[in-house]
Amino acid sequence: MSRLLNLIHLGKEEKAKRGLTYTPSEIAQQPDTWATTFMNFQQRRPEIEAFLQSKGVGPDSRHRPIVFLIGAGTSDYIGQSLIALLRQKWQCEVSAVPSTDLLTNFEDYILRDRNYLWISFSRSGDSPEGVNVLEKALKEYPNIAHLVVSCNAAGKMIRDHRNDPRVFGLLLDDAVNDRGLAMTSSFSNMVVCGQCLAHTWTLEEYEPILQSLIAAGEKFLEVASECAADLAEGPYTRVCFVGSGALKAVATESALKVSELTAGRIQSMSESTLGLRHGPLAALNEETLFVSFISSDGRRKRYEADLLREVGKKGVVQTRVAVAIEPSKEVQKECERFLTPGSRVSIPDPYRPPLDVMFGQLLGLFFSIRCHLKPDVPSPSGAISRVVQNVPIH
């Protein structure tokens, strides 16, 4: 039995005492919940198609809107992981814009003579920045349409705009409305929902890709949890994650998970594969765990192998971990740990974030336990909370 399952099978009182009631099971449930997210999307597909077409998105649309993917923190990284896929499938300009930037610099982003579709991601639907930029846009910018993806039916972003034709609410199953502080299954399921959106008119093309993700996820959970548990017992005080394209968003989210779940006691950072050499490499030392998310694309993979080799030759870290979808002798010889789901199925990079991010989540979980924290509520000082507290709006 894997160490993740050991945590899930603890007694109720022991889980509550150690702050393990939610987080381990919310990480473990992910592959099962992706199928539910897909089925729920499939049921609402006609409504979604009609809404998108009314806003200029569709296979025959000539005047497509500018698409913003909006969120704060983890919800912003959802958008970052979807940019390339939505851009290619919808054939329009797509950008990830943090709601935290929009709140302070709203006018810098909007052209009044252009039409926009904002896709807002929010686990709670109550993020103060998300709520306020949505309300400001509805009040002052008729050229902006809104699609809200959330896990909470009672959240303001869903609840307060049910009858507004400019806002389409896409609610995920309550099971993925994570009760732990860290977003885990809510992250991966909102990414899956975004992938469904990209394939609104080609959902039959996406279904086998999702089935491959689910199958790989079930296998990956066990090997990734064992590796993460082993590494968390090591002498590491910091973790560096790197990746390219959609996998850079995975690196960013993984770094946040380690930081959140350890209350910053394990320092974390992320960078693109090629960007690390341009300064951030200086932050690595012998207490660093180095994690590279390896592309499914042969050309990108060569850059990633080069970086692993360089980091090894310079001796700047103690351990290099490569996370890949399929075996690679080229990469395997350049690292101390090589992780794959053990399947021969190839999954293109734009679809991999729900799968690969589980390793970052598991590292955060087991490092949290090593730091004698409670993963469900890992911030002893109360510096961070499950839903960001209200901020003054100016």
Sequence and secondary structure as in RCSB ss.txt:
>XXXX:A:sequence
MSRLLNLIHLGKEEKAKRGLTYTPSEIAQQPDTWATTFMNFQQRRPEIEAFLQSKGVGPDSRHRPIVFLIGAGTS
DYIGQSLIALLRQKWQCEVSAVPSTDLLTNFEDYILRDRNYLWISFSRSGDSPEGVNVLEKALKEYPNIAHLVVS
CNAAGKMIRDHRNDPRVFGLLLDDAVNDRGLAMTSSFSNMVVCGQCLAHTWTLEEYEPILQSLIAAGEKFLEVAS
ECAADLAEGPYTRVCFVGSGALKAVATESALKVSELTAGRIQSMSESTLGLRHGPLAALNEETLFVSFISSDGRR
KRYEADLLREVGKKGVVQTRVAVAIEPSKEVQKECERFLTPGSRVSIPDPYRPPLDVMFGQLLGLFFSIRCHLKP
DVPSPSGAISRVVQNVPIH
>XXXX:A:secstr
  HHHHHHTS HHHHHHHT SSHHHHHHTHHHHHHHHHHHHHHHHHHHHHHHHHTT STT SS  EEEEEESTHH
HHHHHHHHHHHHHHHTS EEEEEHHHHHHHHHHH  TTS EEEEEEESSS  HHHHHHHHHHHHH TTEEEEEEE
S TTSHHHHTTTT TTEEEEE  GGGS  SSS SHHHHHHHHHHHHHHTTT HHHHHHHHHHHHHHHHHHHHHHH
HHHHHHHTSS SEEEEEESTHHHHHHHHHHHHHHHHTTTSSEEEEEETTGGGTTGGGG  TTEEEEEE  SSHHH
HHHHHHHHHHHHHHT  SEEEEE SS  HHHHTT SEEE  S      GGG HHHHHHHHHHHHHHHHHHTT  T
TS  TT SS SS       
